[in-house]
Amino acid sequence: MFATILRARLARFVLFGALTLAACGGGAATAPPSYPPGAIVVTANARTFDTSQLVVPADTKFTLVFVNKEADQHNLAIRTKAGFEGDLLFRFDPISVSTVVLEAGPIAAGTYYFLCEVHPTMTGVVLAQ
């Protein structure tokens, strides 16, 4: 009789534990990434950038965090004109499936253009203000 009661309690304990884990997502939560304060974050995924416009501070250095979520290599270059035209103001070598924290600038106030040099259809506008 004692063994039966013990097994029943153990079964309830295991069931309670399983339900608790299921309700809480099954494990420890992963903390969101932490980037330097004020960093400008750009993510490349599925051969697109997550934004078509970057607003950066004019005439001062800034931190750019580039996140590539896929195996395809990507980079980001900032130029004075769209595409490969115009002067190159900033660039870094292509990366795949990683995150890099970069220092960029200073860039004078104005409108500029960014692109992935590996996939030139990935583009956007940079506003330095």
N, C-alpha and C positions, 0 to 999 in steps of 0.2 A: 504494500500500500504506500509506504513512504517513497519507494522508487518511482511509483506512478505519479505521485504529486511532484516529485523533483523533476521528472521528465516533462510534465505539463508546464511547470514554471520555466524550465529551460527553453521549451518551445516558444512560450510567450515572449521571453527575453530576446530570443533570436529574431522572432517576427517583429518585435518593437524596434530592434536595431536596424533591421532591413528597411522597414518603413521610414524610419528617421533618415537613413542615408538616402533613400529614394527622394524624400521630400526636400532634402538639402542639396540635391544635385550629385550625390554619390561620392563626394570627396572634397578635398580642400580646394577652395576657390583660387584661381590664378589672379594675382594682382595685375592691374592694368600697367602698361609700360610707363616708366617715369622718364621724362625728358627735361632738359634744362629749362628753367623758367623763361618764358617769352620765346621759346623756340618755334620756328615755323616748320610744321610737319607736312611732308608730301609723301603719299603712298602710291606705289605703282602696283597694279594688279590687273590681270586679264588684258594686258596691253593698253591700259588707260591710267591716267593720273586721277586721283580722287578729287582734284580741284582744277579749275581752269584759270584761276587767278590767285596770285600770291601778292600780298601787301607786305612790303618790307620797309624798314626805317631807312630814310635817305641819309647819305653821308656818314654812316656809322656801320661798323661790323655787326653782323647778326648771326645767330645760330640756325642752321638748317638741318633738320633731321629727315633723312631719306629712308623710307621703308619700302623694300621690295618683297612682296609676298609670293612671288612666283619664281620658277626656275629660269625663265627667260631673263637675260641680262638687260638691265636698264641703267640709265644715268640721267642727270639733269644738267643742262647747259643753259646759261642765261646770255642772250645776245642783244645787240642794239636794234636788230631788225629780225623779222620773222624768218623761220627756217634756218638755213646755214649762212644766210646773208648777214652782213654787219659784223661789228667787232664782238669778239668773245669776251665777256665780263667775268664769267665763272663757269667752271665745269669740274667734274670728277670722273674717274674711270668707272665703267659699267660694273655693277655688282649683281649677284643673284641671291635670292632668298636670304636677305640679311638686312640689318639696319645700320646706318652710319650717321654719326653726328659730325657735322662739318661747320667750319667758320667761313662765312662769305662776306663780301663787301670790303670796303664801303662802295656803295653805288650812288651816284648823283641822283637827285630828284628827277623823276621822269617815268616814261612808260617803256618797258622792255619786253622781251619775249623769252619764254623757256620752252625747251623741248628735250625729248629723249633722243640722243644721237643715234641710237641703235634702231629705234622705231620712230621715225620723224613725224608720224601722224599723231603722236602723243605730244600735245602742245598746250600752251597757255600764255597768259599775260602776267607780267610783273609790274606792279605799281610801287615805285619807290617814293615815299612821302615823308 
